[in-house]
Amino acid sequence: MLRTKLFLAFAIVVLIIGSLSAFFGVRIIRSRVLHEAQTRVHLDLGSAWEVCRYKQAEIETILRMTAGKKLLSDACSTHAWENEEVRNRLQIVRTMFKLDFLTLVDPEGKVVLRAAPPFHKGDFLAADPAVARALKGEIVKGFKIFSQNELTLEGDGLAERALLNLEDTRYARPRAKDVESRGLTVICAAPVIDGTQIVGVIYGGILLNRNYELVDRVKDTVFRNEEYKGQPTGTATLFLDDCRISTTVRLDNGNRAIGTRASKEVSDRVLDNNKPWIGRAFVVSDWSLTAYDPIRDINNNVVGMLYVGLLEKPFTDIGRSLIFRFAGLLAVGLVFALWLAYVMATRLSAPIHKLVEASTVMRNGRRPPPVPVHASCLEVENLVDSFNNMMKTLAEREDSLKEANDQLARTNDTLSATNRAYMETLGFVSHELKNPLSTMLNYTYLLKGSLIGPVNEKQQKAVSVIEANIKRLVEMVRHYLNLSRIENGNLQPMITDINLLEDVIQPLLLTMEPDIEAHGMRVDNQIPAMKIRGDTNMIREVFENLVSNAVKYGRRGTPITLQSHALDKFVQFAVRNEGEGIPQDKLGTLFTKFSRLQTHASHPKGTGLGLFITKTIVEAHGGHIEVESVQDQWTEFRFTLPA
């Protein structure tokens, strides 16, 4: 009787726990798998935007260079629109750089030359927003919708390429017309300047309708042509309104799904409410984990959508497989638990002396088996029952803690994998930005030095602004590359002997001299010639970050002081500036990632990575770094490096 009662009690507990474990386990597995996939899609959308921005920057560079040619400015100044050399040059530029259209406009807004056949001219574009802003001296780039008539004027075949028959698409919202004749373009317009006078505008770009270069580049870069059961797992699309005009999504017959449309819930949110869509959505014929962003034209009006997505089926299959495995393990565990309960109930009638043996085993730190006590009195049975329940509770608590630790370990592995993927993407994007930024910086030097043509004072100011922003981007790329190396464990110093003053301090101060003088500051360098041990580039990075911060946050007209002090096998360095200082409650977070300082005079500056990278480099050399500050007076960073 007692054995039956105990067995039933244990069985009920086991079944309840097993049912709850199955219910919550299935939910956790399913939601976790889909959540991780959706997080990846969200990150992939940022990569897709980078591809689009790179294309816009590429077209802007072409138009800048073309507008700056003396041949073009002379022709515009003398109204020599029919100059054969000008026409041939523009045709070569359009063909060489694969532009769909390239057009020259006079200062009145009249088209005087098109580089694409049939070479229409004479129409007026003064009301066109891109041309109008370029006539005021602004370089304009972005997305723009062209009507069918405008495409016909720009070049042969463009209107036909843009024309799409709208396909009936499941879950799409109703639409009155069944064709789309407009074209979505990436366009750039630049003023043609002769001296200080704007003598014309040149604009050009590419038609995105049926142009698969961008979406294929996104697919190759982000998804690496991964497939699942013959279907691509990752897809990318450019929409004009809710119509696919360029896509890697395929129909059942293998053709690209041009002319199909987005689902109603996505269109309502992105096109009508101007908000991104992140989540599950129906894409042509399958459910996918998606991310949609609104595409805005040069007037900031929403004209379409950029989409990336992952096929949902692979992840649901993975989740289902994990659930089946979990269910199998749970069934085995339940059977084992029920069998154990039966054994425990059977053996509870063992003699009382088994309690002593069990107590001894417990005192030695081991888990004893259930005590089988055979007794006829109720008091003994109650004692045995209490003792066994105590052991069972301790065992369940230990198992629960172990399961919680295992779950934490699995979660940590998942988060680490996500972080590695993010860091790899960050490192890739930052590395890809280095060359374009270097090219842009070189051109600003050429412009600033009037090496590719005369530049007036107003243009010099504009070039200086461009140069400052490019330098800021270079600094951001450098910081993000260093962050990627740190997170991936690749930031290893190459230790050599360094002549600190000659190899680091003097070249750095010479490079930063224009920026220091622009802030009305000066550097009081009290560091003598000395040798230290370290990686030259990394040590320069440390001094550059700290001196740059001193310039940013220092008070105008005050000095920046550099000092050193010998400490046994190390040298302590200090970088001090006068300014607003740092609040005491901010000092503890100053060296963490993405920590940026808010001052009274400005918004937070930089990436928030400089001091984190600086601390990592110093510690990689065996040193340490600290900061001391008195608010509204001064700030001093002190760090040590091997002598």
N, C-alpha and C positions, 0 to 999 in steps of 0.2 A: 504493500500500500504506500509506504513512504517512498520507495523507489519510483513508483508510478507518478506520485504527486510531484516529486522533485524533477523527474524527467519532463513532465508536462510544463512545469514552470520554466525550466531552462529552455525548452523548445519554443515556448511562446516568446520569451525574450530574444532568442536567436532569430526567430522569424521576423519579429518587429524590427530589430536592428538591421537584418538583411534587407527587408523591404525599404526601409528608409535609406540605407546605403545605396541600393539600386536606383531609387528615385533621384536622390541628389547627385549620385555619380553620373548618371546619364545626362542630367541637365548641365552639370559642370563640364563634362567632356564636350558635349555639343556646342555650348556657348563659347568655350575656350578656343576650340578649333576655328570657329567662324570669326571670333573676335580677333585672333592673331592674323587671319587672312585679310580681314577688313582694315586692320592697322597697316598692313603692307600696301594695300591699294591706296590708302590715304597718302602714304609716303611716295608712292609711284606717281600720283598726280602732280606733286611738286617737281619730280624729274621731267614729266611731260611738259610742264610750263617752262622749264629751263631750255628744253629743245626749241620751243616756240620763240622764246626770247633771244636765243642764239641766232635763229633765222632772221628775226627783226634786226638784230645788231649787224648781221652780215649785210643785209640790204642797205641799212643806214650807212655803213662804211663805203659801200659801192657808190651810193649817191653823193656822199660827202666828197669823195675823191673826184667824181665826175664833175660836180658843181665847181670844184676848185681849179679845174683846168683852165689855163689862160685862153686856149683856143675857144672854149665855150663862152667865157666872159667877154672876149673881144667880139665874137659874133653877135652876142646879145646887145652889146654897147653900140655896135654899128648897124644893128638890124639886118645883119647878113644872114637871115634865116635860111636862105636857099644854098648856102655854102656847102658844096659837095663834101668837103673834108669833114665838116661838122656832122653831116648826115651819116657819113661812113663811120666816123668815130663812135657815134651813139649806137649804130647798128652793131658794131663790134662789141661794145660794152654789153648791150642787151643779150647778144648771142653767147658771149664768153661766160657771163655770169648767170645764164639761164633765166633771165627775167622775161616774163610774159608781155610786159609793156614798159616803154620808156618814152616819156613825153616832155617837150619843152614848151613853156608858157611865157609870154611876154609880160611886162610889168602891168599891163591892163587886164590881164587874165585871159588873153586870147591864145589858143593853141597855135603855135607857129611851126611845130615839127613833131612828128611821131616817128619813132625808130622801128615800128612794126608795120608790115604791109596791112592794108592798102594805103598807109601813110595819110590818113585823114587829118585835116587841119581846118582852122577857121572857127571852131566852136569856142564859146566863152566859158571859163571855169572860175571866174572871180568869186562866185558864190560858194564854190566847193570849200569845205572847211579846211582841208589840208593845204590847198593852194593859197587860200586867204591867209592862213597863219604863216606860211612860208614867205608870202609877199611882205610880211611884217618882220622878216628876219629870223623866224623860228624854224628849226629843223623838226619835222613832224614825222612820227612813225607809229604804226599800229595797224589795227584791222579796219577795213572799210567795205561796205556793200556797194557793188556796182550794179546798175540796172542793165537789162538786156541791150538797150540802145547804147549805153556807155561802153559796154563790152565790145559791141560791134565797131564803135569808133576807135577803140584802143588797138584792135588787131584782129586779123582773120582767125576764125576758128574759136575765139574765146567765148562768144555767145553760145555756139553749139556745144562747147565743152561744159559750160555752166548749166545748160538745160537738162533738167532731171525730171523724170516721171515719178511722181510720189506713189510709193507702193502701200497697199493696205497692210498695216502693221498691227499686230495684236496689242491691245491695251493703249494704243495711241489715241490722242484726243481728236475729235472731228475737225476737219479742215475743208474750207469751201473749195479751194482750187486743187486740181490733181496734177499740176506741174509746178516746178520751181525754175524760173528763168533768171533769177538774180545770181550774182556771184560774190562769194566772200573772198577778199584779197588781203594780203599783207602788203602794205604800201608805205613808202617813205617819200616825203617831199622836202627839198632843200633849196634855199635861195641861191641864185647865181649873183655873185657880188663883184663889181668892178670898182676897186678902191673902197669908197664908203657907200656907194650907191647900189641898191638892188636893181639889177637889170633884167631879171627873169627868174623863173622857177623851173626846176627839173624834178619830175616825180616818176617813180617806177615801182614795180613790185611783181608779185606772182599771184596767179589765180589758184585758190585752194580747191575749187571744185574739181574732182577727179585727179587731184595732184596728191600722190600717195607718199611723197618723200618724207614729210613730217611724221605721219602716223607710222610709217614703216621704221623710221629712225627711233621713235619712241618704243615700238615693239622690240626692235633689236637691242636697244640700250637697256630697257627696263626688264623685259620678260625673257630675253635671250632665246626666243623661238621655242619655248617649252610647250610640249603637247601632252594631251591626256586622251588616250583612245582615239588618236587621229585628229583631235580637235586642238587648236591653240588654246592654252590656258589663259593667256593674257591678250587683251585687245585694246586698241586705242581708236578714237573717232573725233573728227571735227564736225560740228553741227552748224548749219545756217538755220536759225530758229530751231525747230525740232526735227529738221531733215538732215540725214547723214549725207554729207557731200564728199567726205574723204574718210575711209575707215579700213581697219584690218578685219572687221567682223565679216564672216562669210555666210552665204546662204547655203541651203542644202545641196545646190548644184555646184558649189565651189566658187561661184562668183562673189565679188565684194558686194556688201549689202547697201549699195548706193541708192538713195531715194527712200529707204526705209526710215521710220521715224521713232523718236523716243516715246516712252510711256507717258501717259497723262500726268501721273503724280510727279514724275521728274520734271516735266515741262512746266507744270504749274509752279513748282517751287523755284526752279532755277531761272526760267524766262520771265515769269510774272512777278515773283517775289524777290528776285535778285539775290538768292541765297544758294550756297553750295548744297549738293545732295551727296551724302555719304551713307551708303547702306545698300541693302539688297534691292535689285531692280530687274525687270524683265528686259532682256536685250535680244530683239528680233525673234529668236526661237528658244532661248534658254534663259534660266535665271542666273544672274551673276552678282558678285560682290563688287560694287561700283563706287566711283567717285566722279561727280560732275561739277564743273566750275563754270560760271557765266563768262562768256567772251564779250568784252566791251569794245566798241569802236573808238575812234579818236575823239568823239564827242562824249564818251563815257556812257553811251547807250548800250544796253544788252542786245546783241545781235545774234548770239549763238551760244554754243556750249563746247567745252573741252572735256573729253571723257577718257578714263582708263578703267579697266575692270578685269576681274579674274573669274573664270568659270566656277560656279558654285559647286558643281557636281563632284570634282575631285575631293573637295574638303568635306562634303557630306558623306562621301564614301569612306574617307579616312575616319570621320567621326563614327560612322556605323561600324567599321571594323574594330575600332577601339571599344565601342559599346559591347559588341559580341564577345570580345576577349574579357572585358570586365565582367560580363554576365557569367561567362564560363568559370572564371576564378571565384566569383561570388557563390556560384552554385556548389563548387568544390568546398569552399569555406563553410557554407551552411551544412553540407552533409557531414563534414568533419566535426563541426560544432555540435550537431545533434548526436553524433556518435559519442563524442566526449561527454555530453550531458548524460547519456544513458550509462556510460561507464561510471561516472561520478555518483549517479543515483544508486547504482548497484553496490558500489563499494562503501556507501556511508554506514553500513552496519558492522564495520570492522571494529576491533577492540579499542578501548580508550587509550591504550598506551601508544597507538599510532599518532595521537596528537603530540606526544612528547617528541617522537622522532621528527614529525613535521616541523615542530617548533625549533628543533635543533638545526634542521636544514635551512629554515628561514633565517636563523641567527647567523648562519655562515654566508648569507647573501645569495642563496640560490632559491629557485622557484620549485617548491615541492609539488608532487602530484596530489590530487584530492585524497583526503584521508578516508580510507574504508574502515569504518567502525561498526562492529556488529554488537549492538546492545539492545536490551529490552526496555530500559527505563527512558522515560520522556526527557528527563534532564540531560542525560548523556547525548541523546539524539539532538536536542536543541543546541548543546554545546558544540557538537560536531558540525551541525548545520551552520552555526554562527562562524565557526573557524573557517570552514570551506568557503562561505560567502565572502569572508574577509580576504582570503587568498584570491578568489575570483575577481573581486573588485580591484585589488592591486594589479593583477595581471591585465585586466581590461584597461586600467589607467596607463600602464606601461605601453600596451599595444596602441592605445589612442595617441599617446605622445609620439611614439615611433611613426605612426601613420601621418600625424601632423608634420613631423620633421621631414618625412619623405615627400609630402605634398609641397612643403616649402622649398625643398631642394629642386623638385620638378619645376615649380613656378620660377625659381631663380634661374634655372637652365634656360627656360623659355625666354625670360626677360633678357638674359645675356645674349641669346641668339638674335633677338630683335635688335638689341643695342649694337651688336656686331654688324648686322645688315645695315642699320642706319649709319654707322660710322664708315662702312665701306662705300655707301652711296654718297655720304658727305665728302669723303676723301676723293672719290671719282669726280664728283661735280666740281669741287674746288680745284683739282688738278686740271680739268678741262677748261676752267676759266682762266688759268694762268697765261696761256699763250694769247688769247684775244685781248686780255687786259694789257699785256706787255706791248702788243701791237698798237693798241689805242694810246698808251702812254708815249710810245715813240712818236706817233703822229702829233700828239700835243706838243712834244718837244720841238718837232719840226715847225709846227705852226707858230709856237711861241717865239722861236728864233727866226721867224720869217724865212725859213729855208726852202719852203715850197710856194712862196708868193708873199707879197706884202700883206701885213695884217695891221688894221687900224687900232686905235686905243680901245675902242669899245669891244672889238673882237678879242684884243689881248686880255681884257677883263673876263670875257666869256671863256677863253681858252684856259685862263687861270682857274676859273671855277671848275671847268671840266677836269683839269689836271688834279685839283685838290680832291675831287670826288673819286677819280680813278685811283689816286694814291690810297684813299680810304678803302676802296674795294680791294686793292692789292693787299693792304693790311688785313682786311677781313679774310681773304683767301689764305694768306699766310697763317693766320690764327686757326682757321678751320682745318688746314692741312696738318698743323701741329697737333690739334685736338684729335684728329683721326689717328695720327701716329701714336699718340699717348694711349688712346683707348685700345688700339690694337697691339700695344706693347712693342712698337717699333722705334721708340724714341731712345736710342742708345748713343751716348756721347762717344766720340772718337778722341781719346785723351792724347794731347801733345803739349809741348812747352809753348807758351804764348807770351810774346812781348806785348803786354796789355796796352800800353800807351800807343805804340806804333800800329799794332794789328787791329785794335778794337776802338779805343777811345777817340783818337784823332780822326780816323776815317768816319766814325759815326757822327761826331760833332760837325765835321765838314758837310756831310750829307744833310743833317738836320738844320744847318745854319739858316737857310731861308725861312723855315717854319718858326724857328726861335726868334728871329728878327721880326717876323710878321706879328708875333705876339708881344713885341716890345720888351723881350727878356734877354738875358745874357747868362752864359755858363761860367761859373767860377770853378775850374777844374784844379783840385788840389791833390790829385792822384799822381804820384811820381812814376818814372819809368821803373817797371818791375816785371818779373816773370811769374806766371802762375801756370797751374796744370789744368787743362780742360779742353773742351771742344770749341774751336774758334767761333764757328757760326752760332752755336748755342749761347756762348758767353755774350756775343754781340746782341743776340735776341733779348737777353736779360737786360743789358744796359739800354737797348733801344726802347723796350717796353716801359721801363721806369722813367727814362728821360722824357719820352713822349707823354706819359701821364703827368709829369711835372709841368710840361708845356701846356697841356690841356687844362689843368686845374690850378695852375699857378696864377698869381696876381700880376697883372701887366706892370712892367717896369721893375720887377723884382728879380734877384739872381736865382739861378739853380746851382746848388753847391754839390760837387762830387768830392768825396773824401775816402781815405783808406786807413786801416789800422791793423798792424800785424798781430796775429794771435797764434802762437806756437806753430802748428803745421798748417794753419789757415790764415787767410787775410780777410778782414771784415771791411766791406765797402758800404758807403752810405750815399743816398741820393735825396737831397732835401730841397723843398720849395716853400715859398710863402704864399698863402692863399686862404681859402675858406676852411681848410682842414677837413677832417673826417669825424663824424659823430662817433662817440665811443660805442654805441650799440651797433654800428656797422662794421667795426673792426673785425669781429669774429667771422663774418661771411665774406670778407674782401677777397680771399684767395680761392673762393669756390667758383665752379663753372657758372658762366652767364651772370655773374654778379656785377652790376653796373651802378656807379655812384651818381645820385641825383644832387645837383648843386643848385644854389639860388639863381645862378646866372644862366643856366641852360638845362636842357633835358639830358638824360643819361647818354653818354657818348660811347662809341665803339661796340665791340661784340660781347664784352663781358668775359673774354677768355684770356686777355693779356696777363693778368696777375696769376691766374691759374696755371698758365703755361710757364710763366717765370718761376713759380714755386716748384713745379715739376722738374724744370731744368736744374735749379739750384740743388734740390734734393738728390737728383740723379748724379750730381758731382760730389755727394757726401756732405753738402752744406745745409744751411737752414736760412730762412728769411722771416723777418718780422717787421712790423710797422708801428710807429708811434706818432701821435698827432695831437695838437692843441687846436681846438676849433677856433676859426677866424684868425689863426696866427700862422701855423706851419704844419707840414707833414714830412716825415722822414722814414724812408725804407732802408733797412739794414739787412745785409746778407753776407754769407761767408762762402769762399771758394778756396780750393787747395792751393797752398803756396808752391 
